């Protein structure tokens, strides 16, 4: 599975791992009022790699998490899912549990819009959204608004 090769999605060990990840993502969502450090500790348990200042609005979902790498300063809107697995298309292979997982990397300074379903790499410094998630545009200097909370 971690080598992007076909694996048996019905394997009992993988089914337990999926349940553990679902429990962790649920705890992350329910811990929204907790300190950022406590929530980040949950993300570290879920994801393969996580940068600094990563924030998910509720509810974030993924199947296993270990094939997901997230850069710094990434903001996720509500109801975002990141899925790296593709089930076999052939009906017999799919019935037998055939799956293939590919790593997904999300670049620095990226915004992932509400309801997005991320299934592939997303570059840095972009705004994305959709199902499937796709790049809408690059983040540029024109996005600066002049906001400064010290001047309010």
N, C-alpha and C positions, 0 to 999 in steps of 0.2 A: 504494500500500500504506500509506504513512504518512498518507494523507488518509481512511482508512477506506473506500476505494472498492475495487471488485473489481479483482483483479490476477491475473496468470498465475503460479501457484505453480511451474510447470515451467520458467520462464525460467532460462537458464543462469547469469545473474548472481545470481539469488536462490538457486539451488541451491548456488553457491559460498559465498554469505553464510551459508546454513544450515550448511554443512560447517564454516565458520570458527567459528560460534557453538558448534557441538557440540564442536569441538576446545578452545575456551575453557572450556566448562562441564566438560569432562573434565579439563582442567588444573586447574581450580578444585577439583574433587573429589580429584584425586590430590595436590594441594598442601595437604591438610588439616593436615599437620604443619608447614607453612611458617608464617611470621609472618603475623599478621592484615593487616599492610600489603601484603604480597605478594598475598595472596588478595583483598583489597579492590581492588587494582590490576586484577586480572582482572575483577572485577564491574563496574568502571568501563568496561572495554572492551566488556562484554556489554550492560549495561542502559542505558536512556535516561536515567534519573536514579536516584541512590542516595543515601540519607541516611547519617547516622552510626550506628555500632553495629548494622549489619545482619549477621546470621549465618545461614548455611545449613548445616544438617547434610548430610552426603553422602546422596544424590546429587541435586543440583539440575539441572533440565532446563528449557530453553525453546527455541523454534524460531529466533528472530532476536534478541529481547531489546530492541530499540530502542523498542518501544511500551510498555515496562514502566517504571513509576516506583515507587520504594519509599521510604517515609518513614524517619524515625529510629527506632532501637530496635526493629527488627522481627526476630523470631526465627522461623526456618523449621525444622520437624522434618525427619527423613530422607525422602528420595524425593518431594520436592515438585516439581511441574511447574507452570510458569506459561505458558499458551498463549493468545495473543491472536487467532489465526487461526481462521476458520470456513471449511471447505471448502464449495463449492457443493453444494446438495442435489440439484438436477436432475442426472441421470446424464450428460447430454451436456456440460453446463457443467463438472461435476466432472472428467470424462474429459479435457477441454481444459485443465485446470489452474486453474479458477476458484476464487478464495479472496477473503476479505475479512478484514482485520485491524482490530481495534478496540483502542485503548489500554486498558491496565489499570493502575490506581493502587492501591497498598496504603498505607494510612494509618499514622501514627506509633503506636508502642507496641503493635503487633499481634503475636499469636502465630498461626502457621499450622501446624496439626497434621500429623503424619506421614502421608505418602501422599496429601496433598491435591492436587487438580487445580484450579488457579486459572484461571478464564476471564473474570472480571469484577472490577470494583472492589471493594475491601474497605475499610471505614471504619476510623477510628482507634480504639484502645483496646478491641479485641475479641479473643476467642479464636475461631478458626475451624478447621474441618476438613472433610474429605470429598471425594467425587468425584460431583458438582461441589462445590467448596469453598463452605461457607456459614457464616454467623455462628452460633456456638453460644450466645454470651453476651457481655455487656460485661464489661470488666475493672473491678472496683470496689475500694474500700478494704477490703472483706472478703477480698480476695486477699492482703493483706499477712500475712506469717507472723511477723514480728519478727526474721527472719534478719539477723544482723550478724556477718560473718566476724571482726571484731576482738574479739568476745566469746567466741570458741570456744577 
